[in-house]
Amino acid sequence: MALIYYVTQVQFEFGAVKLLKQECERVGITRPLVVTDPGVKAAGVLQKALDALPGMTVAVFDRTPSNPTEAAVRAAVEVYKAQGCDGLIAVGGGSAIDCAKGIAIAATHEGPLTHYATIEGGSPRITAVAAPLIAVPTTSGTGSEVARGAIIIVDDHRKLGFHSWNLVPKAAICDPELTLGLPPMLTAATGMDAIAHCMETFMSAAFNPPADGIALDGLERGWAAIERATRDGSDREARLNMMSASMQGAMAFQKGLGAVHSLSHSLGGVNPRLHHGTLNAMFLPSVVRFNAQAESVRKDRRLERMAHAMGLGSAGDIPEAIRDMNARLGLPTGLAAMGVTEAMFDDVIKGALADHCHKTNPRMATADEYRDLLAQAL
């Protein structure tokens, strides 16, 4: 049975951050904990959010790491409880939003965070008592502001997914103005994350025609805008379309993702310093080629439809077009340039086979096939 669910209230416009207090009042948050990271604070974006909350009692947790961890969730929960908070505002990229989702669980549910991980059977254990969350993205990548999931590195170093409709933010405030100062390399890496979401979920075999349409439009927007946004961060039209592509990819990936993400999640757990979006960009070419043999992809002409959205001549052009785009954006030439070695492969493959995205790839990969995909991306 196909479950098709759309999704939350989205305020999408330049200057939308000014609506933050209004959305808190609508949701019923009176004493928010604002979850962010040092970079967002240093860039002055946190202050823009705080300025939009006049008269409210606000606590701040600004120590979200680049890949959110269970330890960071615990530290933030201490602040949440000590300050008597009744809701969360995440201001930042996917890391801050995912960290806030972990806090939403841990502040309101008993037991260790791993008890609620998807691969541990934890999704049904996440109930409606989860703390309400408003998400204000400052990058155009994960789309976590409209997604039911979070990715968190737990204490045993696994990078695990947590999924529940109770984790979907009660409001998403998508203000492209907040991304105008994003550095070129972060623009490129997060942008390729958004593009990977649109491509992987479109290739997934699950039945969800609305998601397919949203993903394909998001791919067209993201592919056309990412170079412009990277080259000229003040290009407002490009920034708007990248933020839309990011949001659309996450609206669509309720279908599921695939081998790109099972590999990048696992490798990100092996080495948390690696950027998730950059890893996705490295894996996309080989996984697209691998998926070309899947019956559902061939029957529905999914690669041909993606090629059309990307302005390419044929489906066979997609892998090389992604490699060329990575090069033009200044991203690494492969995993080896990021410090990945073959010695890591066994651990990465083990994690990929256990990842929640493994089963929704249109073609199920074996351990040997994952090893080959890693070698191609090296």
Phi, psi and omega in degrees: 000135180269126173260118182241118190221123176229133293230297181199175178277130182239127169259114188233104175185160173298130181086006184296341180301336180294347179272006188298315180295319178303317181290324175300316180296320179296319184281334182098020176271123180247335180227080186281149163262120177271122182254124182209192181226167184300325181294317179296320178296314182295329181282354180085002183286323176304317182297325177299321178291316180296323178296337180274007182237049184297137176082355181265147173278116189234132170253156183230132167244112187244027185245028176295125177285169183298330168240113187299143185237160176298325178297318178295320177301314180300315181298320180290324179298323177301317178294316181304313183285321181296327182267003178064038184286153179234015178179174187231144169235118177263125179237106182157195176278197182300331181296312180294319181292318179293322176300317179298323177295322175298320178295320179302325176284304191293332181283347188230356182233148180276155172091174182291154182300324182301336179300340185251006179289147185300314184286351174264011182075023190273348185304314180294345181277348179273112189256179182290353176282356176309140183299136179294145187226136168246132184247132178236092183289143177243002173231167177243084185212285191285327187070018184299344181293342179235020185246157181269358188244163173218149176243122185224137174277116184272176190299333179271014173079003173284145176260103192247153176263144176234122189226126175195143174295343176285352177263352179298128178306143179291338175207144173243125177252101184260101183244100182301338179300329181289348180260358186297331181264009182293130182298155184304315184291326177288325174300314182294312184292316179290326178295320177291333173298313179299317180296320177299320178299313181298318183288313184294318182289329176294325179284338181300144186279350183301148182275110176198077183304322177300319179297320179300316180295318179295317181295318182293320176294321178297320177299315180300316179295312184294317181296323181284335189256341192295320178294318180297316180295324180287319182287321183225094184297345180268003179289100188295321179295317179295319179296319179298314182290328175292319178295323177293317178301320178297311179299317183293320178302320181283327173300324184278330189282012164299342173296332190113159178249223184191210190295329176304312184282327176298322177288315184289324175300313183294314180294325176294333174285323178293319178225093185295349180281347181282137183280130186300313181297322178295319177299317178302318180297325180289323184276336187305311185302313183289326179288322176300316179296319178297317183288343181300339180271355181288137184300317183294325179293318182287317183298318184268006178053042186292322179290322178297320180291324175293318180301319179297316179297331181270358180074028182259161183285326183204164179300325181295346180278348190297309183303315181291327177296322178293316178299317179296319179297316177305317181295316181295329179281350181084018177282165182301158180282344180175181183297325181300324179292345178262003178093010179278137179234163178297337179297340180274347192301316184301315180293321180295316181297318178301315180291322181295320180295332181268349186291150182293340180278345184301317188281348181257006170291143183294343177227117185290124182270140173272174178300318180294324179290323173298321178298320178293320177297320176297316181296320179295326182276349186293000000 
